[in-house]
Structures are given as structure tokens and as C-alpha cells.
């Protein structure tokens, strides 16, 4: 999913005012979201008010309940 205001070069719009994250952090979060498969989560971990870690959780469907007899 791409933001309509994002230029084709992948840069963030200048009018975007970031308070807690840097442009590099936002870009990395977007990259991690793009890497997630059909099922997944990103957990943003904050320590002392700063972004410290991002846990990426990928899930896989074990079986299709509609096909189960």
C-alpha cells in the first residue's frame, strides 16, 4: 500500500511533520510491512519514549478450514 502523496522517488512529502520518528525509521517500517506475507504483525517497542525495537511476527495458515472434510 503506497501513500498517494509519496513521490515516485520514494521520498516522504516535505509537509509531513514527524514528531517521534525519523524519515529513516518510517522508511524502514514501511519496508518491513512490505516484507510481511499474507498474515503478519509488526510490534513497535518503545523504551523511555524512544523507538528501540520492532518485532516482526509472520504467521502462516496451517490449513484451510473450508477444505477440511
VOVEXZA-488601 format. One line per field, with one value per atom (N, C-alpha, C): residue number from 1; residue in one letter; atom name; x negated, y negated, z negated. Coordinates in Angstrom, 2 decimals, padded with zeros to 5 digits, always signed. Example, Ala and Ser with C-alpha at 12.3 -4.5 7.8 and 13.67 -1.06 7.14 Angstrom:
// VOVEXZA-488601
n <- c(1,1,1,2,2,2)
res <- c(A,A,A,S,S,S)
atom <- c(N,CA,C,N,CA,C)
east <- c(-013.19,-012.30,-013.20,-012.85,-013.67,-012.90)
north <- c(+005.69,+004.50,+003.30,+002.25,+001.06,-000.03)
up <- c(-007.80,-007.80,-007.80,-007.08,-007.14,-007.87)
// end
This chain:
// VOVEXZA-488601
n <- c(1,1,1,2,2,2,3,3,3,4,4,4,5,5,5,6,6,6,7,7,7,8,8,8,9,9,9,10,10,10,11,11,11,12,12,12,13,13,13,14,14,14,15,15,15,16,16,16,17,17,17,18,18,18,19,19,19,20,20,20,21,21,21,22,22,22,23,23,23,24,24,24,25,25,25,26,26,26,27,27,27,28,28,28,29,29,29,30,30,30,31,31,31,32,32,32,33,33,33,34,34,34,35,35,35,36,36,36,37,37,37,38,38,38,39,39,39,40,40,40,41,41,41,42,42,42,43,43,43,44,44,44,45,45,45,46,46,46,47,47,47,48,48,48,49,49,49,50,50,50,51,51,51,52,52,52,53,53,53,54,54,54,55,55,55,56,56,56,57,57,57,58,58,58,59,59,59,60,60,60,61,61,61,62,62,62,63,63,63,64,64,64,65,65,65,66,66,66,67,67,67,68,68,68,69,69,69)
res <- c(X,X,X,X,X,X,X,X,X,X,X,X,X,X,X,X,X,X,X,X,X,X,X,X,X,X,X,X,X,X,X,X,X,X,X,X,X,X,X,X,X,X,X,X,X,X,X,X,X,X,X,X,X,X,X,X,X,X,X,X,X,X,X,X,X,X,X,X,X,X,X,X,X,X,X,X,X,X,X,X,X,X,X,X,X,X,X,X,X,X,X,X,X,X,X,X,X,X,X,X,X,X,X,X,X,X,X,X,X,X,X,X,X,X,X,X,X,X,X,X,X,X,X,X,X,X,X,X,X,X,X,X,X,X,X,X,X,X,X,X,X,X,X,X,X,X,X,X,X,X,X,X,X,X,X,X,X,X,X,X,X,X,X,X,X,X,X,X,X,X,X,X,X,X,X,X,X,X,X,X,X,X,X,X,X,X,X,X,X,X,X,X,X,X,X,X,X,X,X,X,X,X,X,X,X,X,X)
atom <- c(N,CA,C,N,CA,C,N,CA,C,N,CA,C,N,CA,C,N,CA,C,N,CA,C,N,CA,C,N,CA,C,N,CA,C,N,CA,C,N,CA,C,N,CA,C,N,CA,C,N,CA,C,N,CA,C,N,CA,C,N,CA,C,N,CA,C,N,CA,C,N,CA,C,N,CA,C,N,CA,C,N,CA,C,N,CA,C,N,CA,C,N,CA,C,N,CA,C,N,CA,C,N,CA,C,N,CA,C,N,CA,C,N,CA,C,N,CA,C,N,CA,C,N,CA,C,N,CA,C,N,CA,C,N,CA,C,N,CA,C,N,CA,C,N,CA,C,N,CA,C,N,CA,C,N,CA,C,N,CA,C,N,CA,C,N,CA,C,N,CA,C,N,CA,C,N,CA,C,N,CA,C,N,CA,C,N,CA,C,N,CA,C,N,CA,C,N,CA,C,N,CA,C,N,CA,C,N,CA,C,N,CA,C,N,CA,C,N,CA,C,N,CA,C,N,CA,C,N,CA,C,N,CA,C,N,CA,C,N,CA,C)
east <- c(-000.84,+000.00,-000.89,-000.74,-001.57,-000.73,-001.30,-000.64,-000.56,+000.59,+000.78,-000.09,-000.46,-001.26,-002.76,-003.14,-004.56,-004.99,-006.11,-006.60,-007.11,-007.30,-007.76,-009.17,-009.95,-011.32,-011.36,-010.20,-010.15,-010.41,-010.53,-010.77,-009.45,-009.56,-008.38,-008.04,-006.77,-006.40,-007.01,-007.41,-008.04,-007.11,-005.80,-004.86,-004.58,-005.11,-004.94,-005.79,-005.16,-005.87,-005.96,-007.13,-007.34,-007.73,-007.14,-007.43,-008.33,-008.00,-008.74,-009.68,-009.41,-010.21,-010.99,-012.10,-012.86,-012.33,-012.68,-012.29,-012.86,-014.07,-014.69,-013.91,-013.44,-012.64,-011.32,-010.68,-009.41,-009.64,-010.72,-011.04,-011.28,-012.02,-012.30,-011.03,-010.14,-008.87,-008.07,-008.05,-007.34,-007.95,-009.28,-009.95,-009.56,-009.52,-009.14,-007.69,-006.81,-005.42,-005.32,-006.12,-006.10,-006.63,-007.52,-008.10,-007.15,-006.18,-005.25,-004.45,-004.20,-003.39,-001.91,-001.09,+000.36,+000.85,+000.17,+000.54,-000.71,-000.63,-001.78,-001.48,-002.43,-002.29,-003.64,-003.62,-004.80,-004.48,-005.36,-005.20,-006.27,-005.84,-006.77,-007.02,-008.28,-008.65,-009.30,-008.72,-009.20,-009.85,-011.02,-011.68,-012.06,-011.65,-011.94,-011.55,-010.43,-009.91,-010.52,-011.46,-012.11,-011.86,-011.79,-011.66,-012.94,-012.82,-014.02,-014.05,-012.90,-012.86,-011.58,-011.64,-010.44,-010.49,-009.48,-009.38,-008.47,-008.98,-008.21,-007.71,-006.39,-005.78,-005.10,-005.52,-004.88,-004.10,-002.88,-002.03,-001.70,-001.47,-001.13,+000.11,+001.03,+002.26,+001.89,+002.29,+001.91,+002.72,+004.02,+004.87,+006.08,+006.72,+007.90,+009.12,+009.81,+010.97,+012.12,+012.18,+013.23,+013.02,+011.79,+011.48,+011.48,+011.51,+011.48,+012.79,+012.74,+013.95,+014.52)
north <- c(+001.17,+000.00,-001.23,-002.07,-003.27,-004.51,-005.46,-006.73,-007.50,-008.05,-008.78,-010.02,-010.59,-011.81,-011.53,-010.27,-009.93,-010.04,-010.69,-010.86,-009.53,-009.45,-008.22,-007.84,-008.80,-008.50,-007.84,-007.72,-007.07,-008.01,-009.30,-010.27,-010.62,-010.97,-011.40,-012.84,-013.18,-014.57,-015.54,-016.71,-017.71,-018.21,-018.23,-018.76,-017.77,-016.56,-015.58,-015.98,-016.26,-016.68,-015.49,-014.93,-013.79,-014.29,-013.70,-014.11,-013.09,-011.82,-010.78,-009.97,-009.86,-009.02,-009.85,-009.29,-009.92,-009.40,-010.07,-009.61,-008.21,-007.95,-006.65,-005.56,-005.86,-004.89,-004.61,-005.65,-005.46,-004.62,-004.89,-004.12,-002.65,-002.40,-001.00,-000.28,-000.95,-000.34,+000.01,-000.87,-000.59,+000.61,+000.71,+001.86,+003.17,+003.14,+004.32,+004.72,+003.73,+004.02,+004.67,+004.19,+004.75,+006.18,+006.51,+007.86,+008.88,+008.42,+009.34,+010.11,+011.35,+012.17,+011.83,+012.82,+012.62,+012.37,+012.95,+012.77,+012.34,+011.24,+010.82,+009.61,+009.32,+008.19,+007.53,+006.25,+005.53,+005.00,+005.27,+004.77,+003.71,+002.50,+001.40,+001.29,+001.43,+001.43,+000.09,-000.58,-001.89,-001.72,-002.28,-002.33,-003.77,-004.24,-005.62,-006.65,-006.39,-007.33,-007.27,-006.35,-006.23,-004.86,-004.82,-003.55,-002.76,-001.57,-000.75,+000.48,+001.14,+002.39,+002.47,+003.27,+003.67,+005.18,+005.82,+007.28,+007.59,+008.40,+008.80,+010.22,+010.40,+011.71,+012.11,+013.24,+013.75,+015.01,+015.09,+016.24,+016.91,+018.20,+018.96,+019.78,+019.79,+020.55,+022.03,+022.73,+024.12,+025.02,+024.75,+025.46,+024.60,+024.92,+024.20,+024.88,+024.21,+024.81,+025.08,+024.34,+024.57,+025.87,+026.30,+027.53,+028.76,+028.54,+029.65,+030.41,+031.72,+032.56,+032.90)
up <- c(+000.00,+000.00,+000.00,+001.00,+001.08,+000.85,+000.16,-000.08,+001.24,+001.54,+002.79,+002.86,+001.72,+001.70,+001.83,+001.74,+001.84,+003.29,+003.50,+004.87,+005.40,+006.69,+007.32,+006.87,+006.42,+005.99,+004.61,+003.95,+002.64,+001.49,+001.73,+000.67,-000.01,-001.28,-002.02,-001.65,-001.69,-001.39,-002.39,-001.94,-002.81,-003.90,-003.62,-004.60,-005.74,-005.65,-006.70,-007.89,-009.01,-010.22,-011.18,-011.30,-012.19,-013.57,-014.59,-015.95,-016.65,-016.56,-017.29,-016.42,-015.12,-014.24,-013.25,-012.80,-011.73,-010.40,-009.33,-008.00,-007.72,-008.20,-008.00,-008.74,-009.94,-010.69,-009.99,-009.50,-008.78,-007.54,-006.83,-005.62,-005.97,-007.05,-007.45,-007.88,-008.60,-008.99,-007.74,-006.76,-005.51,-004.80,-004.79,-004.18,-004.89,-006.22,-006.98,-006.69,-006.59,-006.24,-004.86,-003.92,-002.57,-002.55,-003.47,-003.54,-004.15,-004.93,-005.58,-004.55,-004.86,-003.98,-004.14,-003.84,-003.89,-005.31,-006.29,-007.69,-008.45,-009.16,-009.92,-010.79,-011.65,-012.58,-012.77,-013.03,-013.49,-014.88,-015.81,-017.18,-017.39,-017.65,-017.88,-019.37,-019.77,-021.18,-021.52,-022.50,-022.94,-024.32,-024.49,-025.80,-026.09,-027.23,-027.66,-026.61,-025.93,-024.97,-023.58,-023.37,-022.07,-021.46,-020.14,-019.43,-019.61,-020.19,-020.45,-019.57,-019.42,-018.68,-017.86,-016.82,-016.10,-015.99,-016.51,-016.38,-015.20,-014.29,-013.12,-013.35,-013.30,-013.51,-012.21,-011.67,-010.46,-010.82,-010.34,-010.60,-009.28,-009.35,-008.17,-008.46,-007.54,-007.70,-007.68,-008.72,-008.87,-007.95,-007.85,-006.90,-006.61,-005.52,-005.09,-005.67,-006.58,-007.24,-006.27,-005.15,-004.16,-003.40,-003.24,-002.51,-003.40,-004.71,-005.65,-005.62,-005.60,-005.49,-006.83)
// end
